[in-house]
Amino acid sequence: MSTTTYQVSGMTCGHCESSVRSELSALEGVSEVTAKASSGLVTVVSETPLDEEAVRAAVDEAGFELVGPAAG
């Protein structure tokens, strides 16, 4: 399993979190997504590491911007 945390800009509420979770959950191999609007952090658990461009496209589809992998 692979766990990666990303920084996403523009999330402000629970609906935003739900939209991001829905789009990322649709990616092949993803088993769990946690999104927190308060911090802008999205954690994705997947079978194998995800292609960042696929993650970026899913976040864009949800209406937000992937800043990149979270620092730390």
SEKOL-393086 format. One record per residue (C-alpha): residue number from 1; residue in three letters; x, y, z. Coordinates in pm, 1 decimal, padded with zeros to 6 digits, m for minus. Layout:
REM residues N
[rec NUM,'ALA',[X,Y,Z]]
...
END
This chain:
REM residues 72
[rec 1,'MET',[00000.0,00000.0,00000.0]]
[rec 2,'SER',[00103.6,00356.6,m00066.8]]
[rec 3,'THR',[m00008.9,00661.1,00133.9]]
[rec 4,'THR',[00051.2,01009.6,m00005.2]]
[rec 5,'THR',[m00063.6,01346.8,00127.3]]
[rec 6,'TYR',[m00123.2,01630.3,m00117.0]]
[rec 7,'GLN',[m00182.4,02003.3,m00072.5]]
[rec 8,'VAL',[m00498.0,02118.5,m00254.2]]
[rec 9,'SER',[m00600.8,02483.2,m00279.6]]
[rec 10,'GLY',[m00955.9,02615.0,m00288.6]]
[rec 11,'MET',[m01138.0,02372.3,m00057.2]]
[rec 12,'THR',[m01354.5,02564.5,00189.3]]
[rec 13,'CYS',[m01627.7,02329.0,00311.9]]
[rec 14,'GLY',[m01756.4,01975.1,00348.3]]
[rec 15,'HIS',[m01898.8,01978.5,m00004.4]]
[rec 16,'CYS',[m01552.0,02063.9,m00136.3]]
[rec 17,'GLU',[m01405.5,01772.0,00058.2]]
[rec 18,'SER',[m01672.6,01540.2,m00082.1]]
[rec 19,'SER',[m01605.3,01648.8,m00441.1]]
[rec 20,'VAL',[m01232.0,01586.8,m00408.1]]
[rec 21,'ARG',[m01288.0,01251.6,m00233.8]]
[rec 22,'SER',[m01528.9,01140.7,m00506.8]]
[rec 23,'GLU',[m01294.4,01223.3,m00796.5]]
[rec 24,'LEU',[m00984.8,01073.2,m00633.7]]
[rec 25,'SER',[m01171.9,00759.9,m00523.3]]
[rec 26,'ALA',[m01249.9,00692.3,m00889.5]]
[rec 27,'LEU',[m00879.1,00650.1,m00972.0]]
[rec 28,'GLU',[m00771.5,00289.9,m01021.5]]
[rec 29,'GLY',[m00616.2,00135.9,m00712.1]]
[rec 30,'VAL',[m00737.2,00399.7,m00465.0]]
[rec 31,'SER',[m00880.2,00245.6,m00147.6]]
[rec 32,'GLU',[m00921.0,00548.1,00080.5]]
[rec 33,'VAL',[m00926.5,00928.4,00051.8]]
[rec 34,'THR',[m00934.5,01177.2,00339.0]]
[rec 35,'ALA',[m00979.7,01548.0,00257.8]]
[rec 36,'LYS',[m00967.0,01832.3,00511.5]]
[rec 37,'ALA',[m01077.2,02174.5,00388.9]]
[rec 38,'SER',[m00938.8,02346.6,00700.2]]
[rec 39,'SER',[m00581.3,02248.0,00615.3]]
[rec 40,'GLY',[m00614.5,02184.0,00241.6]]
[rec 41,'LEU',[m00460.3,01840.9,00291.8]]
[rec 42,'VAL',[m00579.9,01534.4,00104.8]]
[rec 43,'THR',[m00444.5,01191.1,00196.9]]
[rec 44,'VAL',[m00477.7,00909.2,m00055.4]]
[rec 45,'VAL',[m00421.3,00540.9,00019.2]]
[rec 46,'SER',[m00366.9,00329.5,m00291.8]]
[rec 47,'GLU',[m00235.9,m00011.5,m00394.3]]
[rec 48,'THR',[00065.6,00147.7,m00563.9]]
[rec 49,'PRO',[00199.1,00505.4,m00585.5]]
[rec 50,'LEU',[m00025.0,00719.8,m00805.5]]
[rec 51,'ASP',[00083.0,00919.9,m01107.3]]
[rec 52,'GLU',[00079.8,01284.6,m00994.9]]
[rec 53,'GLU',[m00072.4,01395.9,m01326.3]]
[rec 54,'ALA',[m00367.3,01158.8,m01272.4]]
[rec 55,'VAL',[m00414.9,01304.0,m00924.1]]
[rec 56,'ARG',[m00389.3,01657.6,m01066.3]]
[rec 57,'ALA',[m00652.3,01579.5,m01332.8]]
[rec 58,'ALA',[m00891.3,01435.6,m01072.0]]
[rec 59,'VAL',[m00848.5,01737.5,m00843.5]]
[rec 60,'ASP',[m00900.1,01970.9,m01142.4]]
[rec 61,'GLU',[m01217.7,01780.3,m01233.1]]
[rec 62,'ALA',[m01343.9,01843.6,m00879.1]]
[rec 63,'GLY',[m01282.9,02215.8,m00935.5]]
[rec 64,'PHE',[m00970.2,02264.9,m00727.3]]
[rec 65,'GLU',[m00595.5,02298.8,m00777.3]]
[rec 66,'LEU',[m00333.8,02044.4,m00678.5]]
[rec 67,'VAL',[m00043.4,02238.1,m00530.1]]
[rec 68,'GLY',[00164.8,01920.4,m00501.9]]
[rec 69,'PRO',[00273.9,01666.4,m00243.5]]
[rec 70,'ALA',[00246.3,01808.3,00108.7]]
[rec 71,'ALA',[00571.6,01904.8,00275.0]]
[rec 72,'GLY',[00686.8,01689.6,00559.5]]
END
